[in-house]
């Protein structure tokens, strides 16, 4: 496991240097970057905050989330929920609209 951790740390460090310190046009992409994928500008619902508290109890290494965390969970919900099942975070129609809005915001980074 330490090999994976070391690789992820290297990606994080290269991204920070290339994108944020040196402002290079081509840089290492880091989907966990809190600066690039900030949750500013999107509304994080209470349902997600409750999910995150539970998630942190299960995955002790989880320290923070970013827009990608939220988007990927929304993708999972949209892809796995069927009509008539429990509606969270909202109705299927509203979920789809919210999903598309979040996806577009993510593409703008």
Secondary structure, DSSP 4 states (H G I P E B T S, - for coil): -HHHHHHHHHHHHHHIIIIIIS--SS----TT-TTTT--TTS---HHHHHHHHHHHHH-TT-----HHHHHHHHHHHHHH--TTS---SS-HHHHHHHHHHHHHHHHT-
